[in-house]
Amino acid sequence: MKKGLFISLSAVFLLSGCVSTTKDVQPAKKVDAKTETKVTKTVTQEKQKVKKTVTSQTKKMKMPMQHKKMKMFQTVDAKDAILLQKGPNKEHCAICGMNLVKFYKTNHAATLGDHKVQYCSIHCLTDHIKEGAELENPMVVDVTTLKFIPVTEAFYVVGSDVRGTMSMVSKYAFKNLDDAKAFQKKHGGKIMDFYSAWQVAKKDFQK
């Protein structure tokens, strides 16, 4: 009876996976302190290599985002811009509303009745005339001095590779012919008087 009970319990242990298999398990080998130190050092070095690689790759990915935007050719510092208009919107083009300081080097201005109006470009000046505005004493910014000069005294470099304002064909004005020629030599384009440049500007409105 005892023997049968013993066999039955052994069978239960076997079926439940609780039978000892100690004889098949090899005892763990002890690692000496020198070997353990060497392994730890190797693992640490590998971690450092991985960290450096990840950091380097992350920096390369972030590099383009850190580049500052280049200032447009037309843009000047606010202290260097001359604003002839009055009122709360004096910093904005009378026609399109663009910021006059940002597009200052292509600014034009004129007298309308008893006040001055200022434009971001000859394009918007032309647009205002097209709408029927009776403008007097039109002026343009001299790229070299950043001061307004009468358009009749300006030499326009039309169609250079420098980006234009409100037009695919750029138009930059200079009081001094030598300055216009120097700009033309560097950036291309044709030198014209105001009337000729204005005729080019009017083509923007042709359908």
ROGU-820661 format. One line per 3 residues: their letters; for each residue x, y, z of C-alpha. Coordinates in pm, 1 decimal. Example, Ala and Ser with C-alpha at 12.3 -4.5 7.8 and 13.67 -1.06 7.14 Angstrom:
% ROGU-820661
AS> 1230.0:-450.0:780.0  1367.0:-106.0:714.0 .
END
This chain:
% ROGU-820661
MKK> 0.0:0.0:0.0  276.3:242.0:86.8  463.3:145.6:-227.9 .
GLF> 162.6:211.0:-444.9  107.3:548.9:-280.1  472.1:642.8:-338.2 .
ISL> 449.4:555.1:-706.6  132.5:754.2:-745.4  284.1:1066.3:-592.5 .
SAV> 593.4:1024.4:-813.3  371.1:1011.6:-1118.3  191.9:1328.2:-1011.3 .
FLL> 520.8:1512.2:-962.7  639.5:1390.7:-1302.6  322.4:1506.4:-1479.3 .
SGC> 328.6:1844.4:-1307.0  692.4:1908.8:-1406.5  811.7:1912.0:-1049.0 .
VST> 1051.0:1622.1:-1077.1  1397.9:1734.4:-980.5  1654.1:1736.1:-1260.3 .
TKD> 1939.6:1848.4:-1043.1  2168.2:1582.6:-1181.7  2147.9:1739.6:-1530.7 .
VQP> 2233.2:2094.7:-1422.7  2598.9:2192.2:-1420.9  2708.3:2419.7:-1135.9 .
AKK> 2790.7:2779.4:-1242.1  3156.1:2855.3:-1274.3  3287.2:3127.2:-1052.0 .
VDA> 3425.6:3434.8:-1232.7  3735.6:3580.3:-1079.1  3750.9:3954.5:-1004.5 .
KTE> 4004.4:4021.9:-1282.4  3784.9:3868.3:-1553.1  3472.5:4043.5:-1421.2 .
TKV> 3653.3:4380.8:-1431.4  3767.7:4316.1:-1788.6  3413.7:4226.8:-1904.1 .
TKT> 3264.3:4532.6:-1733.1  3523.8:4758.7:-1893.4  3452.2:4612.6:-2240.3 .
VTQ> 3075.4:4660.4:-2201.5  3124.5:5019.9:-2085.0  3347.3:5098.0:-2384.8 .
EKQ> 3089.3:4954.3:-2626.2  2814.6:5165.4:-2465.5  3027.2:5476.8:-2504.1 .
KVK> 3090.1:5400.2:-2873.3  2718.1:5357.9:-2937.9  2640.7:5680.5:-2749.2 .
KTV> 2899.3:5877.3:-2951.4  2764.1:5738.3:-3279.2  2403.5:5827.8:-3190.5 .
TSQ> 2505.3:6176.1:-3071.7  2704.3:6238.9:-3389.7  2415.8:6128.6:-3611.6 .
TKK> 2170.4:6342.5:-3413.3  2390.1:6650.8:-3454.4  2412.6:6592.2:-3829.7 .
MKM> 2034.2:6566.9:-3849.2  1989.4:6891.8:-3656.5  2251.7:7092.8:-3845.4 .
PMQ> 2020.5:7220.9:-4123.6  1771.1:7342.6:-3863.9  2038.8:7551.9:-3694.2 .
HKK> 2125.3:7754.3:-4001.8  2000.1:8110.8:-3985.2  1788.3:8239.4:-4267.7 .
MKM> 1976.7:8465.8:-4503.4  1856.0:8826.2:-4524.3  1697.5:8916.2:-4856.8 .
FQT> 1884.6:9164.8:-5072.4  1596.2:9410.9:-5048.5  1590.9:9409.3:-4668.0 .
VDA> 1762.9:9675.1:-4454.5  1779.7:9750.5:-4084.5  1481.2:9950.0:-3962.0 .
KDA> 1709.4:10238.6:-3858.6  1827.5:10275.8:-4219.3  1482.8:10284.5:-4377.3 .
ILL> 1314.2:10616.2:-4460.2  937.0:10607.2:-4421.9  759.3:10894.9:-4591.0 .
QKG> 405.9:10788.2:-4508.5  222.2:10885.7:-4193.4  -22.5:10698.4:-3977.3 .
PNK> -46.1:10349.9:-3824.9  20.8:10174.5:-4157.3  325.7:10378.5:-4254.1 .
EHC> 546.9:10068.9:-4260.2  332.5:9893.9:-4521.6  295.1:9930.3:-4897.7 .
AIC> -0.8:10148.7:-4989.7  -118.9:9889.9:-5243.2  -26.1:9534.5:-5137.3 .
GMN> 43.8:9592.4:-4767.1  387.1:9428.7:-4765.4  645.5:9549.8:-4515.7 .
LVK> 840.3:9843.3:-4659.7  1154.7:9779.3:-4453.2  1173.4:9418.2:-4569.2 .
FYK> 1154.2:9526.4:-4935.4  1315.1:9865.6:-4887.8  1571.3:9861.2:-5171.8 .
TNH> 1290.3:9851.9:-5427.2  1072.6:10113.6:-5251.5  905.9:10388.3:-5453.1 .
AAT> 706.7:10686.3:-5329.5  497.1:10969.6:-5468.0  270.6:11254.8:-5364.2 .
LGD> -102.1:11190.7:-5378.9  -300.6:11504.8:-5305.2  -162.6:11646.2:-4980.4 .
HKV> 18.3:11337.6:-4853.4  293.1:11090.3:-4940.9  231.6:10731.3:-5038.7 .
QYC> 499.9:10464.5:-5037.0  522.7:10139.7:-5229.2  727.7:9822.6:-5195.8 .
SIH> 811.1:9830.9:-5567.3  764.9:9991.3:-5907.2  508.9:9715.1:-5963.9 .
CLT> 276.6:9854.7:-5695.9  343.2:10213.9:-5809.1  233.6:10107.2:-6158.1 .
DHI> -70.0:9928.1:-6015.4  -179.1:10247.2:-5834.9  -144.8:10452.0:-6153.8 .
KEG> -337.4:10181.3:-6338.5  -620.9:10226.4:-6086.6  -637.7:10594.3:-6176.6 .
AEL> -429.3:10756.0:-5901.9  -287.2:11094.5:-6005.4  60.8:11079.1:-5856.3 .
ENP> 319.1:11356.8:-5851.6  694.1:11366.0:-5787.6  759.9:10990.4:-5803.6 .
MVV> 1074.3:10881.2:-5622.1  1276.1:10562.7:-5580.5  1532.1:10436.7:-5329.2 .
DVT> 1895.0:10450.3:-5443.9  2033.5:10104.8:-5361.3  2374.2:10251.0:-5274.2 .
TLK> 2280.0:10531.6:-5032.7  1935.5:10402.1:-4930.3  1796.2:10752.5:-4984.8 .
FIP> 1504.9:10853.6:-5205.1  1587.8:11021.5:-5536.2  1361.4:11143.0:-5818.8 .
VTE> 1291.4:10861.7:-6063.8  1408.7:11089.4:-6345.0  1760.7:11082.3:-6195.4 .
AFY> 1773.9:10705.2:-6151.9  1948.3:10437.8:-6356.6  1748.4:10114.0:-6331.4 .
VVG> 1912.3:9773.7:-6367.8  1630.1:9558.7:-6503.7  1630.8:9178.8:-6521.2 .
SDV> 1933.1:9098.8:-6301.3  1971.3:8765.5:-6123.5  1885.1:8932.7:-5790.4 .
RGT> 1531.2:8849.7:-5689.0  1273.3:9119.0:-5763.9  978.7:9245.7:-5561.6 .
MSM> 623.7:9163.8:-5676.3  764.5:9066.9:-6016.7  973.1:8796.6:-6179.5 .
VSK> 1176.8:9069.0:-6350.1  1383.3:9256.8:-6090.7  1430.8:9634.0:-6106.4 .
YAF> 1688.7:9811.8:-5888.2  1763.9:10183.7:-5909.2  2090.9:10374.2:-5867.0 .
KNL> 2165.2:10744.5:-5871.5  2521.6:10689.8:-5988.1  2571.3:10525.8:-6329.5 .
DDA> 2897.3:10364.1:-6216.0  2711.1:10193.3:-5929.9  2453.0:10064.2:-6175.6 .
KAF> 2727.1:9931.3:-6404.4  2904.1:9759.8:-6113.7  2576.4:9593.1:-6010.4 .
QKK> 2508.7:9494.7:-6370.6  2856.1:9343.4:-6408.7  2800.7:9126.0:-6103.9 .
HGG> 2434.8:9034.3:-6151.1  2351.4:9094.6:-6516.3  2048.1:9280.7:-6649.5 .
KIM> 2002.6:9593.7:-6861.0  2046.4:9955.4:-6757.4  1742.3:10169.9:-6834.6 .
DFY> 1585.7:10502.2:-6742.6  1263.8:10518.1:-6540.6  1031.6:10535.9:-6838.8 .
SAW> 1177.5:10219.2:-6994.3  1172.4:10034.3:-6660.2  811.1:10143.9:-6613.5 .
QVA> 716.1:9997.4:-6952.7  863.1:9664.5:-6838.1  669.0:9688.9:-6510.8 .
KKD> 341.7:9742.6:-6698.5  386.7:9407.9:-6870.7  308.4:9239.1:-6535.4 .
FQK> -53.9:9346.8:-6585.2  -95.5:9227.2:-6941.1  -314.8:8922.4:-6982.2 .
END
